[in-house]
Amino acid sequence: MRALHVIILPVRKASPHKCESARDLVRAYVGLRKRRFSRGPAQRQIDCLIIGGGPAGLTAAIYLARFRLRTIVVDAGKSRAALIPRTNNHAGFPNGISGKELLERMRQQAYRFAVEFHYDRVERLEKATAGFLATTQSRSVTARSVLLATGVTNIAPRMPAEVHDEALSGLQLRYCPVCDGYEASGQRIAVIGTGARGAKQAKFLRSYSDDVTLIGPHGPHELEPSERDRLNSLGSRS
Ligand SMILES: Cc1cc2nc3c(=O)[nH]c(=O)nc-3n(C[C@H](O)[C@H](O)[C@H](O)COP(=O)(O)OP(=O)(O)OC[C@H]3O[C@@H](n4cnc5c(N)ncnc54)[C@H](O)[C@@H]3O)c2cc1C
């Protein structure tokens, strides 16, 4: 006898606007699934091509595959997460986890639900009759929908690559104030940046250390007088 599974839908307490969005999302996927199952298996198309296999792309892939949508991830293999020596803010890993291991675990989880994963770079994306046509370095992929999870690129400070890499793995150079501020508590902190964004990050890091210096990446700062005054009043140097 087959086991009976009872699924109880949660009662949402979110705002009516959020309820609408969630309902719309479910409707969209139910629509995609109905159309897919109305075709024979031989004609089965790719429902979603995810460009980018970092944490965002892989999380989406796991969800989509569990909606029983045929999902392919194409990843150029340059996830910023792979640079994380050890993250301590990811729930579920009380002793932290390296970015590489986290990505590997996410990939394994995606494979479990039959997500196809290709190391490749999408060079071109265009609208096709039934969705999108993506051209990679080695193949063409037609998919009914495309999810862009291509992340952002670090702007590395000007220094020799080996010095950079050693400082990164030795936890002296960091790229994410929100992620790593805690780890720098009570230490001398130099923030490479300028303008409103640099001033904001220096101000944020001031809550972890009383020794924060904002360093302009290209020499002189582009700070408004009010930003400079604010940094001075907090006791930060610039
Ligand atoms: C040193 C460092 C430490 C960090 N520490 C933490 C931390 O402790 N905690 C935390 O939460 N976050 C941390 N972050 C931030 C975290 O790494 C990013 O927020 C996360 O990687 C973003 O995930 P993503 O999937 O959006 O992008 P990414 O991880 O950057 O992945 C994007 C992927 O898309 C691929 N791609 C791009 N263009 C194409 C294309 N045309 N075709 C195919 N593939 C393509 C890229 O190669 C890449 O693999 C840190 C970042 C760095 C650099």
The ligand as an SDF file (V2000), in Angstrom:
LIG
                    3D

 53 58  0  0  0  0  0  0  0  0999 V2000
   36.3270   36.7270    0.0570 C   0  0  0  0  0  0  0  0  0  0  0  0
   34.8240   36.6800    0.1780 C   0  0  0  0  0  0  0  0  0  0  0  0
   34.2470   36.2970    1.3820 C   0  0  0  0  0  0  0  0  0  0  0  0
   32.8670   36.2620    1.5180 C   0  0  0  0  0  0  0  0  0  0  0  0
   32.3510   35.8390    2.7040 N   0  0  0  0  0  0  0  0  0  0  0  0
   31.0300   35.6730    2.8220 C   0  0  0  0  0  0  0  0  0  0  0  0
   30.4800   35.1420    4.0230 C   0  0  0  0  0  0  0  0  0  0  0  0
   31.1790   34.8320    4.9770 O   0  0  0  0  0  0  0  0  0  0  0  0
   29.1370   35.0090    4.0970 N   0  0  0  0  0  0  0  0  0  0  0  0
   28.3120   35.3690    3.0550 C   0  0  0  0  0  0  0  0  0  0  0  0
   27.1000   35.2230    3.1880 O   0  0  0  0  0  0  0  0  0  0  0  0
   28.7980   35.8560    1.9060 N   0  0  0  0  0  0  0  0  0  0  0  0
   30.1330   36.0220    1.7650 C   0  0  0  0  0  0  0  0  0  0  0  0
   30.6490   36.5360    0.5980 N   0  0  0  0  0  0  0  0  0  0  0  0
   29.7100   36.9290   -0.4580 C   0  0  0  0  0  0  0  0  0  0  0  0
   29.2480   35.6900   -1.2540 C   0  0  0  0  0  0  0  0  0  0  0  0
   30.3610   35.0260   -1.8000 O   0  0  0  0  0  0  0  0  0  0  0  0
   28.3170   36.1560   -2.3660 C   0  0  0  0  0  0  0  0  0  0  0  0
   27.2470   36.8740   -1.7820 O   0  0  0  0  0  0  0  0  0  0  0  0
   27.7700   34.9620   -3.1350 C   0  0  0  0  0  0  0  0  0  0  0  0
   28.7990   34.2300   -3.7270 O   0  0  0  0  0  0  0  0  0  0  0  0
   26.7940   35.4860   -4.2030 C   0  0  0  0  0  0  0  0  0  0  0  0
   26.2660   34.3540   -4.8400 O   0  0  0  0  0  0  0  0  0  0  0  0
   25.7670   34.4120   -6.3500 P   0  0  0  0  0  0  0  0  0  0  0  0
   25.3100   33.0440   -6.6910 O   0  0  0  0  0  0  0  0  0  0  0  0
   24.8260   35.5610   -6.5150 O   0  0  0  0  0  0  0  0  0  0  0  0
   27.0670   34.8370   -7.2120 O   0  0  0  0  0  0  0  0  0  0  0  0
   28.4250   34.0540   -7.3980 P   0  0  0  0  0  0  0  0  0  0  0  0
   28.7220   33.1700   -6.2390 O   0  0  0  0  0  0  0  0  0  0  0  0
   29.4600   35.0510   -7.7670 O   0  0  0  0  0  0  0  0  0  0  0  0
   28.1450   33.1000   -8.6460 O   0  0  0  0  0  0  0  0  0  0  0  0
   27.8910   33.6150   -9.9340 C   0  0  0  0  0  0  0  0  0  0  0  0
   28.3330   32.5510  -10.9260 C   0  0  0  0  0  0  0  0  0  0  0  0
   27.8660   32.9290  -12.2370 O   0  0  0  0  0  0  0  0  0  0  0  0
   28.8820   32.5640  -13.1550 C   0  0  0  0  0  0  0  0  0  0  0  0
   28.6870   33.3080  -14.4030 N   0  0  0  0  0  0  0  0  0  0  0  0
   28.7820   34.6510  -14.6060 C   0  0  0  0  0  0  0  0  0  0  0  0
   28.5680   34.9440  -15.8970 N   0  0  0  0  0  0  0  0  0  0  0  0
   28.3270   33.7440  -16.5120 C   0  0  0  0  0  0  0  0  0  0  0  0
   28.0480   33.3770  -17.8630 C   0  0  0  0  0  0  0  0  0  0  0  0
   27.9430   34.2970  -18.8270 N   0  0  0  0  0  0  0  0  0  0  0  0
   27.8690   32.0760  -18.1570 N   0  0  0  0  0  0  0  0  0  0  0  0
   27.9550   31.1280  -17.1850 C   0  0  0  0  0  0  0  0  0  0  0  0
   28.2150   31.4290  -15.8870 N   0  0  0  0  0  0  0  0  0  0  0  0
   28.3980   32.7170  -15.5700 C   0  0  0  0  0  0  0  0  0  0  0  0
   30.1630   32.9150  -12.4360 C   0  0  0  0  0  0  0  0  0  0  0  0
   31.2970   32.2630  -13.0290 O   0  0  0  0  0  0  0  0  0  0  0  0
   29.8490   32.4030  -11.0280 C   0  0  0  0  0  0  0  0  0  0  0  0
   30.2460   31.0530  -10.8630 O   0  0  0  0  0  0  0  0  0  0  0  0
   32.0230   36.6220    0.4320 C   0  0  0  0  0  0  0  0  0  0  0  0
   32.6010   37.0120   -0.7850 C   0  0  0  0  0  0  0  0  0  0  0  0
   33.9740   37.0290   -0.9150 C   0  0  0  0  0  0  0  0  0  0  0  0
   34.5820   37.4380   -2.2340 C   0  0  0  0  0  0  0  0  0  0  0  0
  1  2  1  0
  2  3  1  0
  2 52  2  0
  3  4  2  0
  4  5  1  0
  4 50  1  0
  5  6  2  0
  6  7  1  0
  6 13  1  0
  7  8  2  0
  7  9  1  0
  9 10  1  0
 10 11  2  0
 10 12  1  0
 12 13  2  0
 13 14  1  0
 14 15  1  0
 14 50  1  0
 15 16  1  0
 16 17  1  0
 16 18  1  0
 18 19  1  0
 18 20  1  0
 20 21  1  0
 20 22  1  0
 22 23  1  0
 23 24  1  0
 24 25  2  0
 24 26  1  0
 24 27  1  0
 27 28  1  0
 28 29  2  0
 28 30  1  0
 28 31  1  0
 31 32  1  0
 32 33  1  0
 33 34  1  0
 33 48  1  0
 34 35  1  0
 35 36  1  0
 35 46  1  0
 36 37  1  0
 36 45  1  0
 37 38  2  0
 38 39  1  0
 39 40  1  0
 39 45  2  0
 40 41  1  0
 40 42  2  0
 42 43  1  0
 43 44  2  0
 44 45  1  0
 46 47  1  0
 46 48  1  0
 48 49  1  0
 50 51  2  0
 51 52  1  0
 52 53  1  0
M  END
$$$$
